Amino acid sequence: MQAINYFRSILAFSFIFLATSSQSLAAPNQIKLPPETAKLPVSDLPGYNLATQKCMICHSVDYIQYQPPGMSQAQWTAEVAKMEHSYGASLSKADIKSIGAYLAVVYGTAKATDSGIIAASVVNPPKAEAAPQAQDLLNSNGCMGCHAIDEKRLGPSFKTIASKYQQQAEAQNMLASSMQKGGVGKWGEIPMPPMASLNAEQARILAKFILEQQ
């Protein structure tokens, strides 16, 4: 009799334990992180806009603020270059220098009037400035993650693409269609994913921009 009562107690305890465990699994605790409130210091340096557009899409300002204080322009530039080399950030060499100069001024010991800062902050107006909508589409669709204007990344450079299509009578329509449908084998083994979110007009705007990069 005592043995029977013992086993009944064990079974009852097991039932309670399993019921409690299942409730814990069904309703996990909600963890709410505090909102990000840190912002990049506003500056007239061109690196400010570049950092806002290209750095903040991957990480918050907190990452920048965690860096050691008093870093030099060379150190900040090296830190930005690491984002491109190690993490594949869509940054040109000019972007890296410009952002490094901006960060050295607002977080380091450099001054905006230093010769090195001025030299690194020179803006070469890209052709994209004549077509701000094309630039917006490039950014919002992540085009620059796989392509660059004049150097090969995962995909061919825009100049290489423009060169291939320049003799085609319907180049703009052909390229626009290729972007929307995607494909593989045109530029190697890495496939081009279809950009289904682009409508016909947006695809033509991007195609026109790319074909102008000859």
Rosetta constraint file for C-alpha pairs under 8 A:
AtomPair CA 1 CA 5 HARMONIC 6.37 0.50
AtomPair CA 2 CA 6 HARMONIC 6.12 0.50
AtomPair CA 3 CA 7 HARMONIC 6.33 0.50
AtomPair CA 4 CA 8 HARMONIC 6.18 0.50
AtomPair CA 5 CA 9 HARMONIC 6.18 0.50
AtomPair CA 6 CA 10 HARMONIC 6.33 0.50
AtomPair CA 7 CA 11 HARMONIC 6.16 0.50
AtomPair CA 8 CA 12 HARMONIC 6.13 0.50
AtomPair CA 9 CA 13 HARMONIC 6.13 0.50
AtomPair CA 10 CA 14 HARMONIC 6.15 0.50
AtomPair CA 11 CA 15 HARMONIC 6.17 0.50
AtomPair CA 12 CA 16 HARMONIC 6.34 0.50
AtomPair CA 13 CA 17 HARMONIC 6.15 0.50
AtomPair CA 14 CA 18 HARMONIC 6.14 0.50
AtomPair CA 15 CA 19 HARMONIC 6.12 0.50
AtomPair CA 16 CA 20 HARMONIC 6.13 0.50
AtomPair CA 17 CA 21 HARMONIC 6.11 0.50
AtomPair CA 18 CA 22 HARMONIC 6.07 0.50
AtomPair CA 19 CA 23 HARMONIC 6.35 0.50
AtomPair CA 20 CA 24 HARMONIC 6.36 0.50
AtomPair CA 21 CA 25 HARMONIC 6.27 0.50
AtomPair CA 22 CA 26 HARMONIC 6.03 0.50
AtomPair CA 23 CA 27 HARMONIC 6.14 0.50
AtomPair CA 24 CA 28 HARMONIC 6.00 0.50
AtomPair CA 36 CA 60 HARMONIC 7.53 0.50
AtomPair CA 38 CA 60 HARMONIC 7.82 0.50
AtomPair CA 38 CA 61 HARMONIC 5.88 0.50
AtomPair CA 38 CA 62 HARMONIC 6.72 0.50
AtomPair CA 39 CA 61 HARMONIC 6.01 0.50
AtomPair CA 40 CA 48 HARMONIC 7.73 0.50
AtomPair CA 40 CA 52 HARMONIC 7.51 0.50
AtomPair CA 40 CA 61 HARMONIC 6.42 0.50
AtomPair CA 41 CA 48 HARMONIC 7.95 0.50
AtomPair CA 41 CA 106 HARMONIC 6.72 0.50
AtomPair CA 42 CA 48 HARMONIC 6.76 0.50
AtomPair CA 43 CA 48 HARMONIC 5.91 0.50
AtomPair CA 43 CA 102 HARMONIC 7.87 0.50
AtomPair CA 44 CA 48 HARMONIC 7.15 0.50
AtomPair CA 45 CA 49 HARMONIC 7.93 0.50
AtomPair CA 45 CA 102 HARMONIC 6.17 0.50
AtomPair CA 45 CA 112 HARMONIC 7.78 0.50
AtomPair CA 45 CA 121 HARMONIC 6.74 0.50
AtomPair CA 46 CA 50 HARMONIC 6.59 0.50
AtomPair CA 46 CA 98 HARMONIC 6.64 0.50
AtomPair CA 46 CA 99 HARMONIC 7.68 0.50
AtomPair CA 46 CA 102 HARMONIC 7.56 0.50
AtomPair CA 46 CA 121 HARMONIC 6.26 0.50
AtomPair CA 46 CA 123 HARMONIC 7.24 0.50
AtomPair CA 47 CA 51 HARMONIC 5.92 0.50
AtomPair CA 47 CA 95 HARMONIC 7.32 0.50
AtomPair CA 47 CA 98 HARMONIC 4.70 0.50
AtomPair CA 47 CA 99 HARMONIC 4.11 0.50
AtomPair CA 47 CA 100 HARMONIC 7.36 0.50
AtomPair CA 47 CA 101 HARMONIC 6.91 0.50
AtomPair CA 47 CA 102 HARMONIC 5.06 0.50
AtomPair CA 47 CA 103 HARMONIC 7.81 0.50
AtomPair CA 47 CA 121 HARMONIC 6.94 0.50
AtomPair CA 48 CA 52 HARMONIC 6.21 0.50
AtomPair CA 48 CA 99 HARMONIC 6.79 0.50
AtomPair CA 48 CA 102 HARMONIC 6.19 0.50
AtomPair CA 49 CA 53 HARMONIC 6.12 0.50
AtomPair CA 50 CA 54 HARMONIC 5.75 0.50
AtomPair CA 50 CA 55 HARMONIC 7.50 0.50
AtomPair CA 50 CA 95 HARMONIC 6.98 0.50
AtomPair CA 50 CA 98 HARMONIC 7.93 0.50
AtomPair CA 50 CA 99 HARMONIC 6.56 0.50
AtomPair CA 51 CA 55 HARMONIC 4.89 0.50
AtomPair CA 51 CA 56 HARMONIC 6.71 0.50
AtomPair CA 51 CA 99 HARMONIC 6.05 0.50
AtomPair CA 52 CA 56 HARMONIC 5.52 0.50
AtomPair CA 53 CA 57 HARMONIC 6.92 0.50
AtomPair CA 54 CA 58 HARMONIC 7.88 0.50
AtomPair CA 54 CA 89 HARMONIC 7.81 0.50
AtomPair CA 54 CA 90 HARMONIC 7.16 0.50
AtomPair CA 54 CA 91 HARMONIC 7.60 0.50
AtomPair CA 55 CA 59 HARMONIC 6.64 0.50
AtomPair CA 56 CA 60 HARMONIC 5.71 0.50
AtomPair CA 56 CA 61 HARMONIC 7.15 0.50
AtomPair CA 59 CA 63 HARMONIC 6.81 0.50
AtomPair CA 60 CA 64 HARMONIC 7.70 0.50
AtomPair CA 61 CA 65 HARMONIC 6.39 0.50
AtomPair CA 62 CA 66 HARMONIC 6.19 0.50
AtomPair CA 63 CA 67 HARMONIC 7.14 0.50
AtomPair CA 65 CA 107 HARMONIC 7.98 0.50
AtomPair CA 69 CA 107 HARMONIC 7.03 0.50
AtomPair CA 69 CA 108 HARMONIC 6.47 0.50
AtomPair CA 70 CA 107 HARMONIC 6.95 0.50
AtomPair CA 70 CA 108 HARMONIC 4.40 0.50
AtomPair CA 70 CA 109 HARMONIC 5.50 0.50
AtomPair CA 71 CA 75 HARMONIC 5.83 0.50
AtomPair CA 71 CA 76 HARMONIC 6.37 0.50
AtomPair CA 71 CA 104 HARMONIC 6.73 0.50
AtomPair CA 71 CA 107 HARMONIC 7.55 0.50
AtomPair CA 71 CA 108 HARMONIC 4.99 0.50
AtomPair CA 71 CA 109 HARMONIC 6.87 0.50
AtomPair CA 72 CA 76 HARMONIC 6.22 0.50
AtomPair CA 72 CA 104 HARMONIC 5.93 0.50
AtomPair CA 72 CA 108 HARMONIC 5.97 0.50
AtomPair CA 72 CA 109 HARMONIC 6.38 0.50
AtomPair CA 72 CA 110 HARMONIC 6.89 0.50
AtomPair CA 73 CA 77 HARMONIC 6.01 0.50
AtomPair CA 73 CA 100 HARMONIC 6.19 0.50
AtomPair CA 73 CA 101 HARMONIC 5.79 0.50
AtomPair CA 73 CA 103 HARMONIC 7.71 0.50
AtomPair CA 73 CA 104 HARMONIC 4.85 0.50
AtomPair CA 73 CA 105 HARMONIC 7.90 0.50
AtomPair CA 73 CA 108 HARMONIC 7.46 0.50
AtomPair CA 73 CA 110 HARMONIC 6.82 0.50
AtomPair CA 73 CA 117 HARMONIC 7.79 0.50
AtomPair CA 74 CA 78 HARMONIC 6.13 0.50
AtomPair CA 74 CA 100 HARMONIC 7.56 0.50
AtomPair CA 75 CA 79 HARMONIC 6.21 0.50
AtomPair CA 76 CA 80 HARMONIC 6.28 0.50
AtomPair CA 76 CA 100 HARMONIC 4.96 0.50
AtomPair CA 76 CA 101 HARMONIC 7.44 0.50
AtomPair CA 76 CA 103 HARMONIC 6.50 0.50
AtomPair CA 76 CA 104 HARMONIC 6.05 0.50
AtomPair CA 77 CA 81 HARMONIC 6.11 0.50
AtomPair CA 77 CA 96 HARMONIC 6.27 0.50
AtomPair CA 77 CA 97 HARMONIC 5.90 0.50
AtomPair CA 77 CA 99 HARMONIC 7.23 0.50
AtomPair CA 77 CA 100 HARMONIC 4.03 0.50
AtomPair CA 77 CA 101 HARMONIC 6.98 0.50
AtomPair CA 78 CA 82 HARMONIC 6.26 0.50
AtomPair CA 78 CA 100 HARMONIC 7.67 0.50
AtomPair CA 79 CA 83 HARMONIC 6.94 0.50
AtomPair CA 79 CA 100 HARMONIC 7.82 0.50
AtomPair CA 80 CA 84 HARMONIC 7.06 0.50
AtomPair CA 80 CA 96 HARMONIC 5.85 0.50
AtomPair CA 80 CA 99 HARMONIC 7.22 0.50
AtomPair CA 80 CA 100 HARMONIC 6.28 0.50
AtomPair CA 81 CA 85 HARMONIC 6.17 0.50
AtomPair CA 81 CA 96 HARMONIC 5.91 0.50
AtomPair CA 82 CA 86 HARMONIC 5.41 0.50
AtomPair CA 82 CA 87 HARMONIC 7.19 0.50
AtomPair CA 83 CA 87 HARMONIC 5.12 0.50
AtomPair CA 83 CA 88 HARMONIC 6.48 0.50
AtomPair CA 83 CA 89 HARMONIC 5.54 0.50
AtomPair CA 84 CA 88 HARMONIC 4.66 0.50
AtomPair CA 84 CA 89 HARMONIC 4.35 0.50
AtomPair CA 84 CA 90 HARMONIC 6.51 0.50
AtomPair CA 84 CA 91 HARMONIC 6.03 0.50
AtomPair CA 85 CA 89 HARMONIC 7.58 0.50
AtomPair CA 88 CA 145 HARMONIC 7.21 0.50
AtomPair CA 89 CA 145 HARMONIC 6.79 0.50
AtomPair CA 90 CA 144 HARMONIC 5.59 0.50
AtomPair CA 90 CA 145 HARMONIC 5.15 0.50
AtomPair CA 91 CA 95 HARMONIC 5.59 0.50
AtomPair CA 91 CA 96 HARMONIC 6.28 0.50
AtomPair CA 92 CA 96 HARMONIC 6.29 0.50
AtomPair CA 93 CA 97 HARMONIC 6.39 0.50
AtomPair CA 94 CA 98 HARMONIC 6.10 0.50
AtomPair CA 94 CA 120 HARMONIC 7.51 0.50
AtomPair CA 95 CA 99 HARMONIC 6.00 0.50
AtomPair CA 96 CA 100 HARMONIC 5.93 0.50
AtomPair CA 97 CA 101 HARMONIC 6.12 0.50
AtomPair CA 97 CA 120 HARMONIC 5.31 0.50
AtomPair CA 97 CA 121 HARMONIC 7.19 0.50
AtomPair CA 98 CA 102 HARMONIC 6.33 0.50
AtomPair CA 98 CA 120 HARMONIC 5.24 0.50
AtomPair CA 98 CA 121 HARMONIC 4.80 0.50
AtomPair CA 98 CA 122 HARMONIC 7.62 0.50
AtomPair CA 99 CA 103 HARMONIC 6.17 0.50
AtomPair CA 100 CA 104 HARMONIC 6.07 0.50
AtomPair CA 101 CA 105 HARMONIC 6.41 0.50
AtomPair CA 101 CA 116 HARMONIC 7.95 0.50
AtomPair CA 101 CA 117 HARMONIC 5.26 0.50
AtomPair CA 101 CA 120 HARMONIC 6.29 0.50
AtomPair CA 101 CA 121 HARMONIC 6.80 0.50
AtomPair CA 102 CA 106 HARMONIC 6.34 0.50
AtomPair CA 102 CA 117 HARMONIC 7.72 0.50
AtomPair CA 103 CA 107 HARMONIC 5.47 0.50
AtomPair CA 103 CA 108 HARMONIC 6.74 0.50
AtomPair CA 104 CA 108 HARMONIC 4.35 0.50
AtomPair CA 104 CA 109 HARMONIC 6.37 0.50
AtomPair CA 104 CA 110 HARMONIC 5.52 0.50
AtomPair CA 104 CA 111 HARMONIC 7.96 0.50
AtomPair CA 105 CA 109 HARMONIC 6.22 0.50
AtomPair CA 105 CA 110 HARMONIC 4.69 0.50
AtomPair CA 105 CA 111 HARMONIC 5.33 0.50
AtomPair CA 105 CA 112 HARMONIC 6.18 0.50
AtomPair CA 110 CA 114 HARMONIC 6.89 0.50
AtomPair CA 110 CA 117 HARMONIC 7.67 0.50
AtomPair CA 111 CA 117 HARMONIC 7.37 0.50
AtomPair CA 112 CA 117 HARMONIC 6.03 0.50
AtomPair CA 112 CA 118 HARMONIC 6.92 0.50
AtomPair CA 113 CA 117 HARMONIC 6.87 0.50
AtomPair CA 113 CA 118 HARMONIC 6.57 0.50
AtomPair CA 114 CA 118 HARMONIC 6.32 0.50
AtomPair CA 115 CA 119 HARMONIC 6.11 0.50
AtomPair CA 116 CA 120 HARMONIC 6.17 0.50
AtomPair CA 117 CA 121 HARMONIC 6.09 0.50
AtomPair CA 118 CA 122 HARMONIC 6.61 0.50
AtomPair CA 125 CA 129 HARMONIC 6.79 0.50
AtomPair CA 127 CA 131 HARMONIC 7.53 0.50
AtomPair CA 127 CA 213 HARMONIC 7.71 0.50
AtomPair CA 128 CA 132 HARMONIC 6.35 0.50
AtomPair CA 128 CA 134 HARMONIC 6.80 0.50
AtomPair CA 128 CA 135 HARMONIC 5.92 0.50
AtomPair CA 128 CA 209 HARMONIC 7.18 0.50
AtomPair CA 129 CA 135 HARMONIC 7.56 0.50
AtomPair CA 131 CA 135 HARMONIC 6.66 0.50
AtomPair CA 131 CA 209 HARMONIC 7.62 0.50
AtomPair CA 132 CA 136 HARMONIC 6.25 0.50
AtomPair CA 133 CA 137 HARMONIC 6.26 0.50
AtomPair CA 133 CA 205 HARMONIC 7.81 0.50
AtomPair CA 134 CA 138 HARMONIC 6.16 0.50
AtomPair CA 134 CA 205 HARMONIC 6.05 0.50
AtomPair CA 134 CA 206 HARMONIC 5.60 0.50
AtomPair CA 134 CA 209 HARMONIC 6.60 0.50
AtomPair CA 135 CA 139 HARMONIC 6.27 0.50
AtomPair CA 136 CA 140 HARMONIC 6.02 0.50
AtomPair CA 137 CA 141 HARMONIC 5.89 0.50
AtomPair CA 137 CA 202 HARMONIC 7.58 0.50
AtomPair CA 137 CA 206 HARMONIC 7.22 0.50
AtomPair CA 138 CA 142 HARMONIC 6.09 0.50
AtomPair CA 138 CA 143 HARMONIC 5.12 0.50
AtomPair CA 138 CA 144 HARMONIC 6.59 0.50
AtomPair CA 138 CA 206 HARMONIC 7.53 0.50
AtomPair CA 139 CA 143 HARMONIC 6.58 0.50
AtomPair CA 139 CA 144 HARMONIC 7.06 0.50
AtomPair CA 142 CA 146 HARMONIC 7.79 0.50
AtomPair CA 143 CA 147 HARMONIC 6.12 0.50
AtomPair CA 144 CA 148 HARMONIC 5.76 0.50
AtomPair CA 146 CA 153 HARMONIC 5.62 0.50
AtomPair CA 146 CA 154 HARMONIC 4.87 0.50
AtomPair CA 146 CA 155 HARMONIC 5.40 0.50
AtomPair CA 147 CA 151 HARMONIC 7.67 0.50
AtomPair CA 147 CA 152 HARMONIC 6.60 0.50
AtomPair CA 147 CA 153 HARMONIC 5.54 0.50
AtomPair CA 147 CA 154 HARMONIC 6.64 0.50
AtomPair CA 147 CA 155 HARMONIC 5.39 0.50
AtomPair CA 147 CA 156 HARMONIC 6.13 0.50
AtomPair CA 147 CA 157 HARMONIC 5.47 0.50
AtomPair CA 147 CA 158 HARMONIC 6.90 0.50
AtomPair CA 148 CA 152 HARMONIC 6.56 0.50
AtomPair CA 148 CA 153 HARMONIC 6.79 0.50
AtomPair CA 148 CA 156 HARMONIC 7.66 0.50
AtomPair CA 148 CA 157 HARMONIC 5.06 0.50
AtomPair CA 148 CA 158 HARMONIC 6.28 0.50
AtomPair CA 149 CA 157 HARMONIC 5.36 0.50
AtomPair CA 149 CA 158 HARMONIC 4.90 0.50
AtomPair CA 149 CA 159 HARMONIC 6.09 0.50
AtomPair CA 149 CA 213 HARMONIC 7.06 0.50
AtomPair CA 150 CA 157 HARMONIC 5.18 0.50
AtomPair CA 150 CA 158 HARMONIC 6.37 0.50
AtomPair CA 150 CA 159 HARMONIC 5.63 0.50
AtomPair CA 150 CA 160 HARMONIC 7.61 0.50
AtomPair CA 151 CA 156 HARMONIC 7.28 0.50
AtomPair CA 151 CA 157 HARMONIC 5.06 0.50
AtomPair CA 152 CA 156 HARMONIC 4.80 0.50
AtomPair CA 152 CA 157 HARMONIC 4.89 0.50
AtomPair CA 153 CA 157 HARMONIC 7.18 0.50
AtomPair CA 154 CA 190 HARMONIC 7.54 0.50
AtomPair CA 155 CA 187 HARMONIC 7.21 0.50
AtomPair CA 155 CA 190 HARMONIC 7.67 0.50
AtomPair CA 156 CA 160 HARMONIC 6.21 0.50
AtomPair CA 156 CA 161 HARMONIC 6.68 0.50
AtomPair CA 156 CA 187 HARMONIC 7.00 0.50
AtomPair CA 157 CA 161 HARMONIC 6.43 0.50
AtomPair CA 158 CA 162 HARMONIC 6.04 0.50
AtomPair CA 158 CA 210 HARMONIC 5.48 0.50
AtomPair CA 158 CA 211 HARMONIC 7.54 0.50
AtomPair CA 158 CA 213 HARMONIC 6.24 0.50
AtomPair CA 159 CA 163 HARMONIC 6.12 0.50
AtomPair CA 159 CA 210 HARMONIC 7.30 0.50
AtomPair CA 159 CA 211 HARMONIC 7.64 0.50
AtomPair CA 159 CA 213 HARMONIC 5.11 0.50
AtomPair CA 159 CA 214 HARMONIC 5.14 0.50
AtomPair CA 160 CA 164 HARMONIC 6.38 0.50
AtomPair CA 160 CA 214 HARMONIC 7.87 0.50
AtomPair CA 161 CA 165 HARMONIC 6.41 0.50
AtomPair CA 161 CA 210 HARMONIC 7.37 0.50
AtomPair CA 161 CA 211 HARMONIC 7.40 0.50
AtomPair CA 162 CA 166 HARMONIC 5.78 0.50
AtomPair CA 162 CA 210 HARMONIC 6.14 0.50
AtomPair CA 162 CA 211 HARMONIC 4.47 0.50
AtomPair CA 162 CA 212 HARMONIC 7.05 0.50
AtomPair CA 162 CA 213 HARMONIC 6.35 0.50
AtomPair CA 162 CA 214 HARMONIC 5.83 0.50
AtomPair CA 163 CA 211 HARMONIC 7.85 0.50
AtomPair CA 163 CA 214 HARMONIC 6.36 0.50
AtomPair CA 165 CA 171 HARMONIC 5.55 0.50
AtomPair CA 165 CA 175 HARMONIC 7.85 0.50
AtomPair CA 165 CA 211 HARMONIC 7.52 0.50
AtomPair CA 166 CA 171 HARMONIC 6.72 0.50
AtomPair CA 166 CA 211 HARMONIC 7.21 0.50
AtomPair CA 167 CA 171 HARMONIC 7.63 0.50
AtomPair CA 170 CA 174 HARMONIC 5.98 0.50
AtomPair CA 171 CA 175 HARMONIC 5.99 0.50
AtomPair CA 172 CA 176 HARMONIC 6.04 0.50
AtomPair CA 172 CA 204 HARMONIC 6.37 0.50
AtomPair CA 172 CA 207 HARMONIC 5.51 0.50
AtomPair CA 172 CA 208 HARMONIC 6.03 0.50
AtomPair CA 172 CA 211 HARMONIC 7.43 0.50
AtomPair CA 173 CA 177 HARMONIC 6.09 0.50
AtomPair CA 173 CA 204 HARMONIC 6.70 0.50
AtomPair CA 173 CA 207 HARMONIC 7.72 0.50
AtomPair CA 174 CA 178 HARMONIC 6.15 0.50
AtomPair CA 175 CA 179 HARMONIC 6.24 0.50
AtomPair CA 175 CA 204 HARMONIC 7.95 0.50
AtomPair CA 175 CA 207 HARMONIC 5.75 0.50
AtomPair CA 176 CA 180 HARMONIC 6.41 0.50
AtomPair CA 176 CA 200 HARMONIC 7.47 0.50
AtomPair CA 176 CA 203 HARMONIC 4.81 0.50
AtomPair CA 176 CA 204 HARMONIC 5.23 0.50
AtomPair CA 176 CA 206 HARMONIC 7.37 0.50
AtomPair CA 176 CA 207 HARMONIC 5.37 0.50
AtomPair CA 177 CA 181 HARMONIC 6.10 0.50
AtomPair CA 177 CA 203 HARMONIC 7.44 0.50
AtomPair CA 178 CA 182 HARMONIC 5.52 0.50
AtomPair CA 178 CA 183 HARMONIC 7.19 0.50
AtomPair CA 179 CA 192 HARMONIC 7.85 0.50
AtomPair CA 179 CA 194 HARMONIC 6.18 0.50
AtomPair CA 179 CA 195 HARMONIC 5.92 0.50
AtomPair CA 179 CA 203 HARMONIC 7.01 0.50
AtomPair CA 180 CA 194 HARMONIC 5.15 0.50
AtomPair CA 180 CA 195 HARMONIC 4.61 0.50
AtomPair CA 180 CA 196 HARMONIC 5.49 0.50
AtomPair CA 180 CA 198 HARMONIC 6.61 0.50
AtomPair CA 180 CA 203 HARMONIC 7.01 0.50
AtomPair CA 181 CA 193 HARMONIC 7.64 0.50
AtomPair CA 181 CA 194 HARMONIC 4.62 0.50
AtomPair CA 181 CA 195 HARMONIC 6.67 0.50
AtomPair CA 181 CA 196 HARMONIC 7.15 0.50
AtomPair CA 182 CA 191 HARMONIC 7.49 0.50
AtomPair CA 182 CA 192 HARMONIC 4.96 0.50
AtomPair CA 182 CA 193 HARMONIC 4.82 0.50
AtomPair CA 182 CA 194 HARMONIC 3.82 0.50
AtomPair CA 182 CA 195 HARMONIC 6.80 0.50
AtomPair CA 183 CA 191 HARMONIC 5.78 0.50
AtomPair CA 183 CA 192 HARMONIC 5.17 0.50
AtomPair CA 183 CA 193 HARMONIC 6.64 0.50
AtomPair CA 183 CA 194 HARMONIC 7.19 0.50
AtomPair CA 184 CA 188 HARMONIC 7.19 0.50
AtomPair CA 184 CA 189 HARMONIC 6.40 0.50
AtomPair CA 184 CA 190 HARMONIC 6.53 0.50
AtomPair CA 184 CA 191 HARMONIC 4.29 0.50
AtomPair CA 184 CA 192 HARMONIC 5.99 0.50
AtomPair CA 185 CA 189 HARMONIC 5.55 0.50
AtomPair CA 185 CA 190 HARMONIC 7.48 0.50
AtomPair CA 185 CA 191 HARMONIC 7.08 0.50
AtomPair CA 198 CA 202 HARMONIC 5.73 0.50
AtomPair CA 198 CA 203 HARMONIC 5.84 0.50
AtomPair CA 199 CA 203 HARMONIC 6.19 0.50
AtomPair CA 200 CA 204 HARMONIC 6.28 0.50
AtomPair CA 201 CA 205 HARMONIC 6.28 0.50
AtomPair CA 202 CA 206 HARMONIC 6.34 0.50
AtomPair CA 203 CA 207 HARMONIC 6.06 0.50
AtomPair CA 204 CA 208 HARMONIC 6.01 0.50
AtomPair CA 205 CA 209 HARMONIC 6.31 0.50
AtomPair CA 206 CA 210 HARMONIC 6.22 0.50
AtomPair CA 207 CA 211 HARMONIC 6.15 0.50
AtomPair CA 208 CA 212 HARMONIC 6.34 0.50
AtomPair CA 209 CA 213 HARMONIC 6.93 0.50
